[in-house]
Amino acid sequence: MKRLVLGVLVVILVFGCGVNALAKVKIGVAMPTQSLQRWNQDGANIKALLEEKGYEVDLQYANNDVALQVSQLENMILGGADILVIASIDGSALGTVLAVAKEEGIPVIAYDRLIMETDAVSYFTTFDNYMVGVMQGQYIVDALDLENAEGTFNIEIFAGSPDDNNALHVYSGGFSAIKPYIESGKLVVPSGQTAFEIVATPQWSTERAQARMDNLIAANYTGDTELHAVLCPNDSTALGVINSLAGAGFEEFPIITGQDCDIATVKNIIAGRQSMSIFKDTRILAARAVAMIEAIVNGEEPEINDTESYFNGIFYVPTYLCEPVFADIDNYYELLIDGGYYTPEQIFD
Ligand code: BGC
């Protein structure tokens, strides 16, 4: 904080001399990768909002490379960043570099993904990840009408990256919704693979999800066994599952869930290959991070609405949880196109 107070003092002095004051407050924004559409939107939204308000922004993407993200953060600190906004790759790998940030008095906002095992993180903003999972699991329960339908249904389960704290929350939410039906025998997991460690997908990778689905099909679905649903934690893993099913000659697709509402996914929803995705409006999350920055710069406490869900191994990080909603064939147009998130051309051309 020392450094920030200094920064604000400089700003006040410079402002007195008639120079654009806020240009002096530097925000380092570290994003995990450009390979997933959402992070490009997140980064672009934060940068645009901050620049509109006169901040200087150093936005970096780390190609899912943990060492690269660490060195980008080191450079931001050396370059005089006043506040850091970080969507981590490996949530537990930033302790050392953030200890330096803390020493320098630089507040750290964990963006979308919690930063683990450090007291150097100041605030966290994300969408309610447990709720994301519950909505995915409940979608399957409703789509298969498990309360009323006769017979049993087969399901396979995928989870996200084990180094991303979000993955466990999403998995736990999803599993909580389908668990009663697995216990009653209404839902069957032919592979028997349900534990997080077994169904996790390192780096949320499309290729890894595809490879695992290839194995599941080869081992369990070559005969008459039908596959009715695949609980997928996000769009990149869902895409791997869809590629695998298409490669294996599936023409009718099971219920497949997702998260992010990527353009490719919306196209798959329209084509009947994916059933739903969770819409986490990156404009809302970016605006929340910017509101946190503004509060810190003004010496106020940022608004938070959760202090008991996100324990990072050291403490419960003060969090602002945004609310996810789901998109499917029935509401995607209104939600995503009428809502101005995508243009019709992006989806239909
Ligand atoms: C995010 C998801 C995203 C996934 C893969 C998670 O931390 O919450 O929105 O799909 O990472 O990048």
Boltz pocket constraint, residues with backbone or C-beta under 6 A from the ligand:
constraints:
  - pocket:
      binder: B
      contacts: [[A, 36], [A, 38], [A, 112], [A, 113], [A, 164], [A, 166], [A, 167], [A, 203], [A, 204], [A, 233], [A, 234], [A, 235], [A, 236], [A, 259], [A, 260], [A, 280]]
      max_distance: 6.0
